[in-house]
Amino acid sequence: MSAFDLQHENVEVVAVLEGVVETTGITMQARTSYVSEEILWGQRFVPTVSEEDGMYAVDYSKFGNTMKVPTPSCSAKKLDDVGGIARFKLHEGVTLRATVRRRRASVASRRSRMEK
Protein backbone atom coordinates (compact mmCIF):
# COMPACT_ATOMS: atom_id res chain seq x y z
CA MET A 1 0.00 0.00 0.00
CA SER A 2 1.40 3.38 -0.99
CA ALA A 3 0.81 6.81 0.55
CA PHE A 4 -1.63 7.57 -2.29
CA ASP A 5 -3.52 4.31 -1.71
CA LEU A 6 -3.81 5.04 2.00
CA GLN A 7 -5.43 8.40 1.39
CA HIS A 8 -7.85 7.13 -1.25
CA GLU A 9 -8.94 3.77 0.19
CA ASN A 10 -11.28 2.95 3.05
CA VAL A 11 -8.72 1.57 5.52
CA GLU A 12 -8.97 0.96 9.26
CA VAL A 13 -6.19 -0.44 11.44
CA VAL A 14 -7.17 -1.96 14.79
CA ALA A 15 -4.46 -1.98 17.47
CA VAL A 16 -4.73 -4.15 20.58
CA LEU A 17 -2.37 -3.88 23.56
CA GLU A 18 -2.54 -6.61 26.16
CA GLY A 19 -0.62 -6.88 29.41
CA VAL A 20 -0.71 -8.11 32.98
CA VAL A 21 -1.04 -5.83 36.01
CA GLU A 22 1.97 -6.80 38.16
CA THR A 23 0.37 -6.27 41.55
CA THR A 24 -2.81 -8.28 40.84
CA GLY A 25 -1.89 -10.61 37.99
CA ILE A 26 -5.02 -9.50 36.14
CA THR A 27 -4.82 -9.36 32.36
CA MET A 28 -5.86 -6.05 30.84
CA GLN A 29 -6.48 -5.07 27.25
CA ALA A 30 -6.68 -1.74 25.47
CA ARG A 31 -8.04 -1.44 21.94
CA THR A 32 -8.24 1.43 19.50
CA SER A 33 -8.55 1.87 15.76
CA TYR A 34 -7.21 4.29 13.20
CA VAL A 35 -8.93 5.16 9.92
CA SER A 36 -6.92 6.25 6.89
CA GLU A 37 -7.35 9.98 7.66
CA GLU A 38 -5.67 9.47 11.04
CA ILE A 39 -2.65 7.55 9.74
CA LEU A 40 0.24 9.88 9.01
CA TRP A 41 2.48 8.45 6.29
CA GLY A 42 6.17 9.02 6.94
CA GLN A 43 5.74 10.00 10.58
CA ARG A 44 6.39 8.34 13.91
CA PHE A 45 5.53 9.11 17.50
CA VAL A 46 8.09 11.17 19.42
CA PRO A 47 9.66 9.44 22.42
CA THR A 48 7.74 10.06 25.63
CA VAL A 49 9.82 8.00 28.07
CA SER A 50 13.29 9.02 29.20
CA GLU A 51 15.73 7.62 31.73
CA GLU A 52 18.05 9.53 34.01
CA ASP A 53 20.06 8.09 36.90
CA GLY A 54 18.16 4.80 36.70
CA MET A 55 14.76 6.53 36.99
CA TYR A 56 12.20 6.60 34.20
CA ALA A 57 10.11 9.68 33.43
CA VAL A 58 7.11 10.03 31.11
CA ASP A 59 6.42 13.38 29.44
CA TYR A 60 2.65 13.26 28.96
CA SER A 61 2.69 16.49 26.94
CA LYS A 62 4.32 14.54 24.08
CA PHE A 63 1.59 11.89 23.79
CA GLY A 64 0.20 11.92 20.26
CA ASN A 65 2.96 14.14 18.87
CA THR A 66 4.70 12.89 15.74
CA MET A 67 7.80 13.71 13.76
CA LYS A 68 8.56 13.22 10.09
CA VAL A 69 10.93 10.45 9.15
CA PRO A 70 12.37 9.63 5.72
CA THR A 71 9.83 7.29 4.13
CA PRO A 72 9.28 6.31 0.50
CA SER A 73 5.80 7.17 -0.76
CA CYS A 74 5.53 3.89 -2.68
CA SER A 75 4.43 0.48 -1.40
CA ALA A 76 6.94 -1.95 0.15
CA LYS A 77 6.56 -4.24 -2.89
CA LYS A 78 7.39 -1.45 -5.33
CA LEU A 79 10.31 -0.33 -3.17
CA ASP A 80 11.68 -3.89 -3.21
CA ASP A 81 11.24 -4.06 -7.00
CA VAL A 82 13.33 -0.90 -7.52
CA GLY A 83 16.23 -1.89 -5.28
CA GLY A 84 15.17 -1.48 -1.66
CA ILE A 85 15.51 1.15 1.02
CA ALA A 86 19.27 1.66 0.50
CA ARG A 87 18.60 2.80 -3.05
CA PHE A 88 15.80 5.11 -1.83
CA LYS A 89 18.13 6.76 0.70
CA LEU A 90 20.81 7.21 -1.93
CA HIS A 91 18.52 8.79 -4.55
CA GLU A 92 16.24 10.82 -2.28
CA GLY A 93 19.02 12.58 -0.37
CA VAL A 94 17.48 11.52 2.92
CA THR A 95 17.99 13.85 5.87
CA LEU A 96 17.48 12.83 9.46
CA ARG A 97 16.16 16.22 10.65
CA ALA A 98 12.85 15.77 12.39
CA THR A 99 9.87 18.11 12.50
CA VAL A 100 7.29 17.65 15.22
CA ARG A 101 3.54 17.61 14.60
CA ARG A 102 1.10 18.01 17.48
CA ARG A 103 -1.94 15.76 17.84
CA ARG A 104 -5.24 17.17 16.55
CA ALA A 105 -7.80 14.35 16.71
CA SER A 106 -9.70 13.98 19.96
CA VAL A 107 -9.61 10.73 21.88
CA ALA A 108 -13.39 10.94 22.35
CA SER A 109 -14.05 10.70 18.61
CA ARG A 110 -11.79 7.66 18.37
CA ARG A 111 -13.55 5.94 21.26
CA SER A 112 -16.98 6.54 19.74
CA ARG A 113 -15.96 4.68 16.55
CA MET A 114 -14.70 1.71 18.56
CA GLU A 115 -17.99 1.40 20.46
CA LYS A 116 -20.07 1.11 17.28
C-alpha positions as CSV (number, residue, x, y, z in Angstrom):
1,M,0.0,0.0,0.0
2,S,1.4,3.4,-1.0
3,A,0.8,6.8,0.5
4,F,-1.6,7.6,-2.3
5,D,-3.5,4.3,-1.7
6,L,-3.8,5.0,2.0
7,Q,-5.4,8.4,1.4
8,H,-7.8,7.1,-1.3
9,E,-8.9,3.8,0.2
10,N,-11.3,3.0,3.0
11,V,-8.7,1.6,5.5
12,E,-9.0,1.0,9.3
13,V,-6.2,-0.4,11.4
14,V,-7.2,-2.0,14.8
15,A,-4.5,-2.0,17.5
16,V,-4.7,-4.2,20.6
17,L,-2.4,-3.9,23.6
18,E,-2.5,-6.6,26.2
19,G,-0.6,-6.9,29.4
20,V,-0.7,-8.1,33.0
21,V,-1.0,-5.8,36.0
22,E,2.0,-6.8,38.2
23,T,0.4,-6.3,41.5
24,T,-2.8,-8.3,40.8
25,G,-1.9,-10.6,38.0
26,I,-5.0,-9.5,36.1
27,T,-4.8,-9.4,32.4
28,M,-5.9,-6.1,30.8
29,Q,-6.5,-5.1,27.3
30,A,-6.7,-1.7,25.5
31,R,-8.0,-1.4,21.9
32,T,-8.2,1.4,19.5
33,S,-8.5,1.9,15.8
34,Y,-7.2,4.3,13.2
35,V,-8.9,5.2,9.9
36,S,-6.9,6.3,6.9
37,E,-7.4,10.0,7.7
38,E,-5.7,9.5,11.0
39,I,-2.7,7.5,9.7
40,L,0.2,9.9,9.0
41,W,2.5,8.4,6.3
42,G,6.2,9.0,6.9
43,Q,5.7,10.0,10.6
44,R,6.4,8.3,13.9
45,F,5.5,9.1,17.5
46,V,8.1,11.2,19.4
47,P,9.7,9.4,22.4
48,T,7.7,10.1,25.6
49,V,9.8,8.0,28.1
50,S,13.3,9.0,29.2
51,E,15.7,7.6,31.7
52,E,18.0,9.5,34.0
53,D,20.1,8.1,36.9
54,G,18.2,4.8,36.7
55,M,14.8,6.5,37.0
56,Y,12.2,6.6,34.2
57,A,10.1,9.7,33.4
58,V,7.1,10.0,31.1
59,D,6.4,13.4,29.4
60,Y,2.7,13.3,29.0
61,S,2.7,16.5,26.9
62,K,4.3,14.5,24.1
63,F,1.6,11.9,23.8
64,G,0.2,11.9,20.3
65,N,3.0,14.1,18.9
66,T,4.7,12.9,15.7
67,M,7.8,13.7,13.8
68,K,8.6,13.2,10.1
69,V,10.9,10.4,9.2
70,P,12.4,9.6,5.7
71,T,9.8,7.3,4.1
72,P,9.3,6.3,0.5
73,S,5.8,7.2,-0.8
74,C,5.5,3.9,-2.7
75,S,4.4,0.5,-1.4
76,A,6.9,-2.0,0.2
77,K,6.6,-4.2,-2.9
78,K,7.4,-1.5,-5.3
79,L,10.3,-0.3,-3.2
80,D,11.7,-3.9,-3.2
81,D,11.2,-4.1,-7.0
82,V,13.3,-0.9,-7.5
83,G,16.2,-1.9,-5.3
84,G,15.2,-1.5,-1.7
85,I,15.5,1.2,1.0
86,A,19.3,1.7,0.5
87,R,18.6,2.8,-3.1
88,F,15.8,5.1,-1.8
89,K,18.1,6.8,0.7
90,L,20.8,7.2,-1.9
91,H,18.5,8.8,-4.5
92,E,16.2,10.8,-2.3
93,G,19.0,12.6,-0.4
94,V,17.5,11.5,2.9
95,T,18.0,13.8,5.9
96,L,17.5,12.8,9.5
97,R,16.2,16.2,10.6
98,A,12.9,15.8,12.4
99,T,9.9,18.1,12.5
100,V,7.3,17.7,15.2
101,R,3.5,17.6,14.6
102,R,1.1,18.0,17.5
103,R,-1.9,15.8,17.8
104,R,-5.2,17.2,16.5
105,A,-7.8,14.3,16.7
106,S,-9.7,14.0,20.0
107,V,-9.6,10.7,21.9
108,A,-13.4,10.9,22.4
109,S,-14.1,10.7,18.6
110,R,-11.8,7.7,18.4
111,R,-13.6,5.9,21.3
112,S,-17.0,6.5,19.7
113,R,-16.0,4.7,16.6
114,M,-14.7,1.7,18.6
115,E,-18.0,1.4,20.5
116,K,-20.1,1.1,17.3
